[in-house]
Amino acid sequence: MATQPANHRSSEAELASFVSALSSDDCPTEEIRLAERCFVDTVGVTLAGAADDAGTTVAASVGRTSASDGVRLIGHGERASETDAALVNGTAGHGLDFDDVSSGMQGHPSVTMVPALLAVGQAESVTGRDLLTAFIAGFETQCYLSGPINPDHYEEGWHATATLGTFGATAAVANLLGLDERKTRHALSIAASLPAGLKRNFGTTTKPIHAGAAARSGVTAARAAAEGATGDADAIDGEKGFFDLYSGPDGAEYGERYALDERWAIREKGVGVKKYPCCYFTHTGIASAEILTDEHDISPGDVEAVEIVLSQGAADALHHVDPDTGLEGKFSIQYAVASAIARDRVGLAAFDDKNVDDEPVQAVRKRVTAVVDSDLRYGSHRSTVTIETTDGNTYTNVLEEPPGTHGNPLSDEELREKFHMCAERAFDRNRAEEIYKRLDDLRTESDVAELVRTM
C-alpha cells in the first residue's frame, strides 16, 4: 500500500487546482513552442496511420454522423461522435509507433491528448492557444502521476501510454472546457476507474487501440464531470485507489511527484520526437548500425554476426525475434537492426507487411543476437552494437540515447521533413505544407474547427 507523508496534500487536490487554474498567460513561451512541435508531429503520424491497418480497422468499427454533425476523423474526411473520433484518431496516431515519447511519463504523451483535444476543440469555440494550454495541463498531469509509480508500473506490465494517458487526456479536456476545480477533481477521479493497457499486447493492433481508448476515456471523463458525474475524492491516492493498484510492490513514492507550476515537466523531461517508425527501444540500435555501416562501408553480404547489448526493459518490449508482420517488426530489435544494415533508410516502408520478408534483411536478421546487460537500469535506452564482418574485422558503437531526444532534438527542418513523409500518405505536398505551417504556428489559430477541416 502507498504510504503518504504526514504533510501530504492529495494528488487529486493538487492536480485539480493546477489544471483548472492554468491559463495561456501561465505558460512560458518555451513550453508553448514545445507543445506546438507535439501537435505537428502527432497530426503528421496520425495522417499516415489513418490508412494503416489499425487506423482503418478501428475507423470501420465506429458509426458515422452526418456532415452537419459530429467531428472530423483525421485523414478520412468523414465524421463521428467526439468519443469515437478520439478513439479513431488516437489509434491512428499510435498505429505506426512513430509518435513522440517522454521519459517524464514513461510512454507516449501526445497521442492520447491531441486526438481528444482536436475532437472536443471542433465542438467548442476554442483557439490554437487554448489547445496548447490544455495540452500542457495534460502533459504535466501525466508526469506528475508517473513519478511515484514508474518504472515499477511499466515493469509490472502496464502500458503507461494507456494508463497515464487516460489522466493526461482527461486533464487536457477538462482545462479546454474550463471546468472549475471541483468538476476537474471529479473528472480525474472518474478517470481513475478507466486506465487499462497491457504490454503483453505490444506488436498487435491492440497496442495502438490503447492510445485511442485513453483519448476516448479522457473525453468521456471530462464531459461526464461537466454534466455533474462524480468520483470518489480519493480515487487516486486512497486505499485501493489508482496508486495502490497500479504501483509496484513497494507502493507509490509520493516524494517523486512534480511540484506543479514550479517545475515544468515538459521543459525538464521534454519530448523525444521519433526518427524511426518503431519502438523507441530500437532506436539506439538502429542509429548505431547506421553509423557503423556508413563509417566502415559495410554491406549486408559483409555481415558475419551482429550482437546488441541492451537493457531488460528493452528486451521485454522487443520480444519478436522473427517477426511475421510489419507491426511485429516494430518490436523486434533483430529486424530493426537488420533493416538498418540492409536498407538505405529505416522509414515507414520498412514496416509494411510486404517488406518484412525481404531476403537481404532476413539474411542479416538471422545473424543478429540480443544480450541483456543486467547492470543497465531497467528502462535504459543504451545499446552497444557490434558487427563482425566476414573478413574478420569487428566494429562497435555505443549510444546512450536515441536521436531526437529532448536534449538532442530533431531540428525544425527535420521535423518538417518527417511531417511531410507522413502527411503525404494522405494528401499532396501542397496541402501537407499548408497544414504543417498552420500547426507550426498553432498559437495564432483563431478557430480550431476550421483548422481541422483541412485535415
TIVEX-894663 format. One record per residue (C-alpha): x, y, z. Coordinates in steps of 0.5 Angstrom, whole numbers, plus 500, padded with zeros to 3 digits. Each point is the difference from the previous one (the first is absolute). Layout:
BEGIN
@X=X | Y=Y | Z=Z
...
// end
This chain:
BEGIN
@X=500 | Y=500 | Z=500
@X=502 | Y=507 | Z=498
@X=503 | Y=504 | Z=507
@X=498 | Y=507 | Z=500
@X=504 | Y=505 | Z=504
@X=497 | Y=504 | Z=505
@X=500 | Y=507 | Z=497
@X=497 | Y=496 | Z=493
@X=495 | Y=504 | Z=496
@X=496 | Y=495 | Z=496
@X=502 | Y=499 | Z=493
@X=493 | Y=502 | Z=498
@X=500 | Y=506 | Z=503
@X=507 | Y=503 | Z=497
@X=498 | Y=498 | Z=493
@X=493 | Y=503 | Z=500
@X=503 | Y=506 | Z=503
@X=505 | Y=500 | Z=495
@X=496 | Y=498 | Z=494
@X=494 | Y=504 | Z=501
@X=504 | Y=507 | Z=501
@X=505 | Y=499 | Z=494
@X=499 | Y=505 | Z=495
@X=504 | Y=502 | Z=494
@X=504 | Y=506 | Z=504
@X=503 | Y=495 | Z=505
@X=503 | Y=496 | Z=494
@X=507 | Y=502 | Z=498
@X=502 | Y=501 | Z=493
@X=505 | Y=494 | Z=500
@X=494 | Y=496 | Z=503
@X=495 | Y=502 | Z=494
@X=505 | Y=499 | Z=495
@X=502 | Y=493 | Z=502
@X=492 | Y=499 | Z=500
@X=500 | Y=502 | Z=493
@X=505 | Y=495 | Z=498
@X=496 | Y=495 | Z=503
@X=494 | Y=502 | Z=496
@X=504 | Y=500 | Z=494
@X=503 | Y=493 | Z=501
@X=493 | Y=497 | Z=503
@X=496 | Y=502 | Z=494
@X=505 | Y=498 | Z=495
@X=501 | Y=493 | Z=502
@X=492 | Y=500 | Z=501
@X=499 | Y=501 | Z=493
@X=505 | Y=495 | Z=498
@X=497 | Y=495 | Z=505
@X=493 | Y=501 | Z=498
@X=501 | Y=496 | Z=493
@X=504 | Y=495 | Z=504
@X=497 | Y=493 | Z=503
@X=498 | Y=502 | Z=507
@X=497 | Y=507 | Z=498
@X=496 | Y=497 | Z=494
@X=497 | Y=494 | Z=505
@X=498 | Y=505 | Z=505
@X=497 | Y=505 | Z=496
@X=496 | Y=495 | Z=497
@X=497 | Y=498 | Z=507
@X=497 | Y=506 | Z=501
@X=494 | Y=504 | Z=498
@X=500 | Y=506 | Z=496
@X=496 | Y=506 | Z=500
@X=497 | Y=505 | Z=495
@X=504 | Y=505 | Z=497
@X=497 | Y=505 | Z=505
@X=501 | Y=496 | Z=506
@X=506 | Y=497 | Z=504
@X=507 | Y=502 | Z=499
@X=505 | Y=498 | Z=495
@X=504 | Y=494 | Z=499
@X=507 | Y=502 | Z=498
@X=502 | Y=497 | Z=493
@X=494 | Y=497 | Z=499
@X=495 | Y=506 | Z=498
@X=495 | Y=497 | Z=504
@X=496 | Y=502 | Z=507
@X=499 | Y=496 | Z=506
@X=498 | Y=502 | Z=507
@X=505 | Y=503 | Z=505
@X=502 | Y=494 | Z=503
@X=500 | Y=496 | Z=494
@X=504 | Y=505 | Z=497
@X=505 | Y=500 | Z=506
@X=501 | Y=492 | Z=499
@X=501 | Y=500 | Z=493
@X=505 | Y=506 | Z=499
@X=503 | Y=497 | Z=507
@X=501 | Y=493 | Z=497
@X=502 | Y=503 | Z=493
@X=505 | Y=505 | Z=504
@X=504 | Y=494 | Z=503
@X=499 | Y=495 | Z=495
@X=506 | Y=501 | Z=496
@X=504 | Y=500 | Z=507
@X=503 | Y=507 | Z=497
@X=497 | Y=504 | Z=505
@X=504 | Y=504 | Z=506
@X=503 | Y=498 | Z=506
@X=502 | Y=502 | Z=507
@X=503 | Y=498 | Z=506
@X=496 | Y=504 | Z=504
@X=494 | Y=495 | Z=500
@X=504 | Y=494 | Z=497
@X=496 | Y=500 | Z=494
@X=497 | Y=504 | Z=494
@X=497 | Y=506 | Z=503
@X=497 | Y=504 | Z=494
@X=496 | Y=494 | Z=496
@X=494 | Y=500 | Z=506
@X=500 | Y=507 | Z=501
@X=500 | Y=503 | Z=493
@X=494 | Y=496 | Z=497
@X=496 | Y=501 | Z=506
@X=501 | Y=508 | Z=499
@X=499 | Y=500 | Z=493
@X=494 | Y=496 | Z=501
@X=497 | Y=505 | Z=505
@X=503 | Y=506 | Z=497
@X=496 | Y=499 | Z=494
@X=494 | Y=500 | Z=504
@X=502 | Y=506 | Z=504
@X=501 | Y=507 | Z=498
@X=508 | Y=500 | Z=502
@X=506 | Y=503 | Z=497
@X=507 | Y=497 | Z=499
@X=503 | Y=503 | Z=506
@X=494 | Y=496 | Z=504
@X=502 | Y=494 | Z=497
@X=508 | Y=501 | Z=502
@X=498 | Y=502 | Z=507
@X=495 | Y=494 | Z=501
@X=506 | Y=495 | Z=497
@X=505 | Y=503 | Z=505
@X=495 | Y=499 | Z=506
@X=499 | Y=492 | Z=498
@X=508 | Y=499 | Z=499
@X=501 | Y=503 | Z=507
@X=495 | Y=495 | Z=503
@X=503 | Y=494 | Z=496
@X=507 | Y=502 | Z=503
@X=497 | Y=501 | Z=507
@X=497 | Y=494 | Z=501
@X=505 | Y=496 | Z=496
@X=506 | Y=502 | Z=505
@X=497 | Y=496 | Z=506
@X=499 | Y=493 | Z=497
@X=505 | Y=500 | Z=494
@X=504 | Y=496 | Z=498
@X=496 | Y=495 | Z=504
@X=494 | Y=501 | Z=497
@X=503 | Y=498 | Z=493
@X=504 | Y=495 | Z=503
@X=493 | Y=496 | Z=502
@X=498 | Y=500 | Z=493
@X=495 | Y=506 | Z=500
@X=501 | Y=505 | Z=493
@X=501 | Y=507 | Z=503
@X=497 | Y=503 | Z=494
@X=494 | Y=497 | Z=501
@X=499 | Y=500 | Z=508
@X=503 | Y=507 | Z=501
@X=498 | Y=503 | Z=493
@X=493 | Y=499 | Z=503
@X=501 | Y=505 | Z=505
@X=504 | Y=505 | Z=495
@X=494 | Y=500 | Z=495
@X=495 | Y=501 | Z=506
@X=504 | Y=506 | Z=503
@X=501 | Y=503 | Z=493
@X=493 | Y=499 | Z=498
@X=498 | Y=503 | Z=507
@X=504 | Y=506 | Z=499
@X=498 | Y=501 | Z=493
@X=493 | Y=500 | Z=502
@X=501 | Y=505 | Z=506
@X=498 | Y=495 | Z=506
@X=500 | Y=503 | Z=507
@X=505 | Y=497 | Z=505
@X=494 | Y=496 | Z=503
@X=498 | Y=497 | Z=493
@X=507 | Y=499 | Z=498
@X=501 | Y=496 | Z=506
@X=494 | Y=495 | Z=499
@X=503 | Y=499 | Z=492
@X=506 | Y=498 | Z=503
@X=497 | Y=495 | Z=505
@X=496 | Y=498 | Z=494
@X=506 | Y=499 | Z=496
@X=503 | Y=495 | Z=506
@X=495 | Y=495 | Z=498
@X=502 | Y=500 | Z=493
@X=507 | Y=498 | Z=499
@X=502 | Y=494 | Z=496
@X=505 | Y=497 | Z=495
@X=505 | Y=494 | Z=501
@X=507 | Y=500 | Z=497
@X=498 | Y=493 | Z=498
@X=496 | Y=502 | Z=494
@X=506 | Y=504 | Z=497
@X=501 | Y=498 | Z=493
@X=493 | Y=499 | Z=499
@X=494 | Y=505 | Z=497
@X=498 | Y=501 | Z=508
@X=506 | Y=504 | Z=502
@X=498 | Y=506 | Z=495
@X=493 | Y=499 | Z=503
@X=503 | Y=501 | Z=507
@X=501 | Y=507 | Z=498
@X=493 | Y=501 | Z=496
@X=497 | Y=497 | Z=506
@X=504 | Y=505 | Z=505
@X=498 | Y=506 | Z=496
@X=492 | Y=498 | Z=500
@X=500 | Y=499 | Z=507
@X=503 | Y=507 | Z=501
@X=495 | Y=503 | Z=496
@X=494 | Y=495 | Z=504
@X=503 | Y=502 | Z=507
@X=501 | Y=508 | Z=499
@X=493 | Y=500 | Z=496
@X=496 | Y=496 | Z=506
@X=503 | Y=504 | Z=505
@X=498 | Y=506 | Z=496
@X=493 | Y=498 | Z=501
@X=500 | Y=498 | Z=507
@X=503 | Y=493 | Z=501
@X=504 | Y=499 | Z=506
@X=506 | Y=496 | Z=502
@X=503 | Y=498 | Z=507
@X=504 | Y=505 | Z=503
@X=506 | Y=496 | Z=501
@X=500 | Y=495 | Z=494
@X=507 | Y=501 | Z=498
@X=503 | Y=501 | Z=507
@X=495 | Y=496 | Z=504
@X=501 | Y=493 | Z=503
@X=499 | Y=495 | Z=494
@X=500 | Y=506 | Z=495
@X=504 | Y=501 | Z=494
@X=507 | Y=501 | Z=503
@X=499 | Y=494 | Z=505
@X=497 | Y=495 | Z=494
@X=505 | Y=503 | Z=494
@X=506 | Y=501 | Z=504
@X=506 | Y=494 | Z=502
@X=501 | Y=496 | Z=506
@X=502 | Y=506 | Z=504
@X=495 | Y=505 | Z=498
@X=500 | Y=507 | Z=498
@X=506 | Y=504 | Z=501
@X=496 | Y=507 | Z=502
@X=506 | Y=504 | Z=500
@X=501 | Y=499 | Z=493
@X=494 | Y=504 | Z=498
@X=502 | Y=506 | Z=496
@X=499 | Y=507 | Z=503
@X=494 | Y=502 | Z=496
@X=501 | Y=507 | Z=497
@X=507 | Y=501 | Z=503
@X=504 | Y=494 | Z=496
@X=497 | Y=499 | Z=492
@X=501 | Y=493 | Z=498
@X=499 | Y=502 | Z=493
@X=506 | Y=504 | Z=501
@X=505 | Y=496 | Z=504
@X=498 | Y=493 | Z=498
@X=497 | Y=502 | Z=493
@X=498 | Y=496 | Z=494
@X=504 | Y=496 | Z=495
@X=498 | Y=500 | Z=493
@X=501 | Y=493 | Z=497
@X=505 | Y=500 | Z=494
@X=498 | Y=493 | Z=498
@X=492 | Y=497 | Z=500
@X=501 | Y=494 | Z=505
@X=501 | Y=499 | Z=508
@X=504 | Y=505 | Z=503
@X=505 | Y=495 | Z=503
@X=502 | Y=498 | Z=493
@X=503 | Y=507 | Z=498
@X=507 | Y=500 | Z=503
@X=501 | Y=493 | Z=497
@X=498 | Y=503 | Z=493
@X=504 | Y=506 | Z=501
@X=506 | Y=496 | Z=502
@X=499 | Y=495 | Z=494
@X=499 | Y=506 | Z=495
@X=507 | Y=503 | Z=503
@X=504 | Y=494 | Z=499
@X=497 | Y=498 | Z=493
@X=502 | Y=507 | Z=498
@X=507 | Y=501 | Z=503
@X=502 | Y=493 | Z=498
@X=497 | Y=500 | Z=494
@X=496 | Y=493 | Z=502
@X=495 | Y=497 | Z=495
@X=495 | Y=494 | Z=502
@X=505 | Y=495 | Z=497
@X=506 | Y=502 | Z=504
@X=496 | Y=498 | Z=507
@X=502 | Y=494 | Z=503
@X=497 | Y=502 | Z=507
@X=497 | Y=505 | Z=504
@X=499 | Y=501 | Z=507
@X=496 | Y=505 | Z=504
@X=500 | Y=501 | Z=508
@X=494 | Y=504 | Z=503
@X=496 | Y=501 | Z=506
@X=495 | Y=495 | Z=503
@X=494 | Y=505 | Z=498
@X=502 | Y=500 | Z=493
@X=501 | Y=492 | Z=500
@X=493 | Y=500 | Z=503
@X=497 | Y=505 | Z=495
@X=503 | Y=497 | Z=494
@X=498 | Y=493 | Z=500
@X=499 | Y=498 | Z=493
@X=507 | Y=497 | Z=498
@X=497 | Y=497 | Z=493
@X=494 | Y=505 | Z=498
@X=495 | Y=498 | Z=495
@X=497 | Y=506 | Z=499
@X=502 | Y=508 | Z=500
@X=496 | Y=501 | Z=507
@X=504 | Y=495 | Z=503
@X=507 | Y=502 | Z=497
@X=499 | Y=507 | Z=503
@X=501 | Y=496 | Z=507
@X=506 | Y=496 | Z=497
@X=507 | Y=502 | Z=501
@X=503 | Y=495 | Z=496
@X=495 | Y=502 | Z=494
@X=501 | Y=507 | Z=501
@X=508 | Y=500 | Z=500
@X=500 | Y=495 | Z=494
@X=496 | Y=506 | Z=497
@X=505 | Y=505 | Z=502
@X=505 | Y=496 | Z=497
@X=497 | Y=497 | Z=493
@X=496 | Y=507 | Z=498
@X=502 | Y=507 | Z=499
@X=494 | Y=502 | Z=505
@X=496 | Y=498 | Z=505
@X=494 | Y=503 | Z=498
@X=492 | Y=498 | Z=500
@X=501 | Y=495 | Z=494
@X=505 | Y=496 | Z=505
@X=494 | Y=498 | Z=504
@X=495 | Y=499 | Z=494
@X=498 | Y=492 | Z=501
@X=502 | Y=499 | Z=492
@X=507 | Y=502 | Z=502
@X=501 | Y=496 | Z=506
@X=503 | Y=494 | Z=497
@X=505 | Y=504 | Z=495
@X=506 | Y=495 | Z=499
@X=505 | Y=505 | Z=502
@X=497 | Y=502 | Z=506
@X=498 | Y=493 | Z=502
@X=507 | Y=497 | Z=499
@X=503 | Y=506 | Z=505
@X=495 | Y=499 | Z=505
@X=502 | Y=492 | Z=501
@X=507 | Y=503 | Z=502
@X=497 | Y=504 | Z=505
@X=500 | Y=499 | Z=507
@X=498 | Y=504 | Z=506
@X=503 | Y=499 | Z=507
@X=497 | Y=504 | Z=506
@X=505 | Y=504 | Z=505
@X=498 | Y=499 | Z=507
@X=504 | Y=506 | Z=502
@X=496 | Y=504 | Z=496
@X=494 | Y=504 | Z=503
@X=493 | Y=496 | Z=498
@X=498 | Y=506 | Z=495
@X=506 | Y=502 | Z=498
@X=501 | Y=501 | Z=492
@X=507 | Y=499 | Z=500
@X=502 | Y=495 | Z=495
@X=507 | Y=497 | Z=498
@X=500 | Y=497 | Z=492
@X=506 | Y=496 | Z=498
@X=500 | Y=498 | Z=493
@X=505 | Y=494 | Z=498
@X=502 | Y=500 | Z=492
@X=502 | Y=494 | Z=496
@X=507 | Y=503 | Z=499
@X=501 | Y=499 | Z=508
@X=499 | Y=507 | Z=502
@X=496 | Y=503 | Z=506
@X=497 | Y=506 | Z=501
@X=496 | Y=503 | Z=506
@X=496 | Y=506 | Z=501
@X=496 | Y=502 | Z=507
@X=495 | Y=505 | Z=500
@X=496 | Y=502 | Z=507
@X=494 | Y=504 | Z=497
@X=497 | Y=500 | Z=493
@X=500 | Y=505 | Z=495
@X=494 | Y=505 | Z=501
@X=500 | Y=501 | Z=508
@X=498 | Y=506 | Z=504
@X=508 | Y=501 | Z=501
@X=502 | Y=499 | Z=492
@X=493 | Y=502 | Z=497
@X=499 | Y=499 | Z=492
@X=500 | Y=507 | Z=497
@X=494 | Y=503 | Z=498
@X=502 | Y=498 | Z=493
@X=501 | Y=493 | Z=501
@X=493 | Y=500 | Z=504
@X=497 | Y=504 | Z=494
@X=503 | Y=494 | Z=495
@X=497 | Y=495 | Z=505
@X=493 | Y=503 | Z=500
@X=500 | Y=500 | Z=492
@X=503 | Y=493 | Z=500
@X=494 | Y=498 | Z=504
@X=494 | Y=505 | Z=497
@X=502 | Y=499 | Z=493
@X=497 | Y=493 | Z=501
@X=493 | Y=503 | Z=501
@X=501 | Y=507 | Z=496
@X=504 | Y=503 | Z=494
@X=506 | Y=504 | Z=502
@X=497 | Y=507 | Z=500
@X=494 | Y=498 | Z=504
@X=505 | Y=497 | Z=505
@X=504 | Y=506 | Z=500
@X=494 | Y=504 | Z=502
@X=498 | Y=496 | Z=506
@X=508 | Y=500 | Z=502
@X=500 | Y=508 | Z=500
@X=494 | Y=500 | Z=504
@X=502 | Y=495 | Z=505
@X=507 | Y=503 | Z=501
@X=496 | Y=507 | Z=502
@X=494 | Y=497 | Z=503
@X=500 | Y=505 | Z=506
@X=498 | Y=505 | Z=494
@X=494 | Y=496 | Z=498
@X=493 | Y=503 | Z=502
@X=496 | Y=494 | Z=498
@X=502 | Y=493 | Z=501
@X=494 | Y=497 | Z=497
@X=502 | Y=504 | Z=493
@X=507 | Y=497 | Z=501
@X=498 | Y=493 | Z=501
@X=495 | Y=501 | Z=494
@X=507 | Y=500 | Z=496
@X=502 | Y=493 | Z=503
// end
